[in-house]
Amino acid sequence: MNRAPARSYGQRAPFDQWIMYSDLMAGLLLMFILFLAVSVMTYHRLLQEKEARINQLLGVQASIVHSLEHQFHASHLSMTLDPKTGNIQFASDVLFSFNSYQLSPAGEARLKAFIPQYISVLLSPRYRNDISTIVVKGYTDRQGTYLYNLNLSQERALSVVDAIFSPQFGNFPYRNLLKQYITAEGRSYNDPVYIDGRYSARASRRVVFSFVLKNTQIMQAIQSTVKTP
């Protein structure tokens, strides 16, 4: 009489091992799918939050620009206002003599008329919590060396700020508060101005007043992130 071969119960058959391996892989695949789904949902939520923040910041900037346009719509100060950025520009010969950083009497008079109106908008309770910095930038033309023009442009920007806080300038709303916001910057002959495709030395010599919103750098990074496919 033949006996059936004894079966070892200490080892699993290859088929059983394959089943266990398949179950393990299926479980890992399910975990990966769940993780991917959660990641996608989180990413879309972050994008929505970023887009909302961008829209909020852009809305503030547009509102400030609109307020500045309203404030200066009847101005005779020989200035230009950029409707996109809100930058306000004076030709340097409106404020200074050629190759000089000493404010002319006419330049001081224009600043006295301009600054109180400008600051009354930017540092009003409506906007001051959104403003990070108010920048006075000096620019030159291409005559001379870069360092000479860097010094000239910086001195012009500083002359404007010095004049604003001088005793002769007089008091105006938010004058002391302005010290927490304003800064001066010389740009030498960087960012030259072209008119009809041709470089303009006269237009390149200018002083620009601009404002920086809080989180502007973050907003720029967010915008590039949102545009990324």
Secondary structure, 3 states (H helix, E strand, C coil): CCCCCCCCCCCCCHHHHHHHHHHHHHHHHHHHHHHHHHHHHHHHHHHHHHHHHHHHHHHHHHHHHHHHHHHCCCCCCCEEECCCCCCEEEEHHHHECCCCCCECHHHHHHHHHHHHHHHHHHCCCCCCCCEEEEEEEEECCCCCCHHHHHHHHHHHHHHHHHHHCCHHHCCCCCHHHHCCCEEEEECCCCCCCEECCEECHHHHCEEEEEEEECCHHHHHHHHHHHHCC
